Amino acid sequence: MFKTQYPFEQHNHTPKKNTHPLIKIFLCVLIIIVLRSFKDLTESTIMQDKDKKDNPYETMREMALETKPEQLGLSFLSTQTVVYGIVMDWDVKNGKASIISFMTGDASIYFSSGGGIIGGGTHERVSLVSKELVTNAQLFLDKAKKTDLTPLPEKENVIFYFITNKGIFFGQDKLENMSNQSSIWLSLFLTGNELITELRKIKEK
């Protein structure tokens, strides 16, 4: 297998100012819908697995966080810090949920209460959004902090774990700040929700 060099450069992510009032209203409504969707997500019968004793949630999440570039057929310049994967954990009604996304387009979602969708990257639309999420994550890396610990978020919180060739970085915020549009992670959060939507479409077909 040929390995690909990715000479990425980091860019500062600066939100646009003076947003039109109608756009602000639209975003507010969209975010409220997203947050409600997150709250009810684990109640979906197409996603739920009632046999919790066989739930691989913690194992699959840990495996994702420990995935190395070479396992994905990737290699990077040692002079740069490249995000090649992201795990987005958030608090939902019945526990925690985790989106796992890689630069290769691979994507999955798991629930601590059981169930999920694995291998979504084989679907073209899922793969495209998954790659977009990781690309966007690169723009937020300068706002993240390096960590050796990867705990799940507290109640009403969301955590982004950036998997890089130089270790794991993280950013976190309250879901309330997503709703009021004050979070610096808002666009990353919305892209993550778009990925959830595409993953759920797989089960609906």
N, C-alpha and C positions, 0 to 999 in steps of 0.2 A: 504493500500500500504506500502510495506517495504521500508525504507529509507536506503540508502547506505552510509557508511562512506568512505571517500576518503582521506587517510593519505598521501597526496602528499608532496614531497620534491622538493625544487627549485634547479635547476642546472644552472650553468653559461653556456651561449651559446658563444663559441669561434669559429669564422670562421677559416677554414683551410687556411693555407698559401701555397705559391708556387704552385698555381693552374696551370695545364698544359695549354699552350697557346691555344690549340684547344678547350679545355673546356671553356675558357674565351670567345672565339669567339662564340661558341654555345650559351652560356648564354646571350651574348650581343644580338644575333639575336632573341633569345626567348623573351627577355624582350621587344625589339622593337615591336614584334608581339603582346605581351600582352598589351602594352600601346596603340597600334593602335586599338586593340579590345575594350579596355576600352572607347576610344574616340567615337567609332561607336556603342557602346552597346545599347544606347537608341533608335537607329534608327531601331532596329530589329522589324519587324511587329509582331513576336510572343510574344514580351515582352511589347508592347506598348498599352496604354489605352488612347485614345484621350480625354476622358471626365475628365478633370483635376479638375472640381469642386467636384467630388466624390473621388478624390485621397486621400487614407488613409496614405500616406507616413509618414508624421510627427507623426501621432498617433501611427502607428505600430512601428516606430523607437523608440519613447519614451517608449512604452510598453516594448520593448525588453530591453532597458537600465535599466528599473526599475524592471525587472524580478528577483525574489528572489529564492534562492536554493530550499526552500520548495515547491514552485510552480512547480518545475521540479522533485520533489520526491527525492531531494538530501540533504545531511547534511555533514558538514565537521568539523574537529577538530578545536577548537577555537584558538589553538596555531599556526596555519598555515594560510597563505594567498593563496587561491586556485582560479585560473581562471576557471570559469565554463561557461563563455560565452564571445563572442567577437563580436563587431560591427565594420566593416571596411567601412568607408565612403570615397569616393573619387570623384573628379571632373571629369565629363564626358561632352561630347559635348553639350548636351541639359539641363544640370543642375547637380544634384548630384545623386549618387547611393549608396546604403547601403547593404552590405551582413550581415546577422544576423546568428550567428552560436552558438550552445550550446553543452555542454559536452554530452548531451543525444543523439546527432546526429541530432537534429532538425536544419533545415536550411531554410532560405528564402532570397530573394533579392527584393528590392524595388527601384523605381526611383522617383525622385521629379517631373519629367515630366509626371508621370503616369504609372501604370502597374507594373508588377513584377511576382514573383513566390513564393507561400507560401506552407509550408508543405512539403518541399523537403525531409525531413528526413525519410519519409515513404519508400523511395527508397534506397535500400541497398548501392549502390555506393556513393550516396550523403551523407548518414549517416556516412559512413566510412571516407570520406574526411572532413566532418564537425567536427568529433571527432579529426581528425588529426590536423586541424587548431587550435582547442582549446588547444590541447596538446602542440603544438608548441608555442602557445601564452604564456603558463606557463614559457617557457624557456626565454622569453623576458621580463618578469615582472620586473626584476631588472633594466631594462633600462627605464621603464615607470615611469611617475609621477602621483601622486594622484590628482584627480580633483573633483570639485562639479559641474562643467559646462561641457556641451557636445555639443558645437557648431559644425556646419558642416564645412568642410575644405574650405580654400580659393581656388581660381582658381589655377589649376595645382598642387594641393596638395592632400595628402591622410592622413587620421587619423585612428588610431587603438584605439578603446576603449575596455579595458580589464575589464570585469564584474567579480568581485570577492566577496567573503564572507566578505571582509573588505572594500568594496566600489569600486568605479570606478577609473581606472588608464588609462593613455593615452600615445601614442607615435605618432609622426607625421613627415612627411618629404615631400619633393618636388618629384613629379613624375620624374623629370629630374634625380634625384639621383638614382631612380630605374633603369633608362635607362643606366646610366654610371656605375652601380653596386657599387656605393659608399655608399649606404644606409645600415644602420645597420639592417633595417627591411626587407631587400630584400627577404629572404626565407619565411617570413610570408606573404609578398605580393604575392609571386608566388603560395603559397598554397591557398591563397584566390582566385586567378585566376583559379586554378584547380577546386575549388568548383563552381565557376561561370560556367565553362565548363560543369560540371556534372548537374547543375541545368538546363542549357539550353537544354541538351539532353532530359530532361523530356518532354519539349514542342515539341521536334522534332519527338517524337515517334508517 
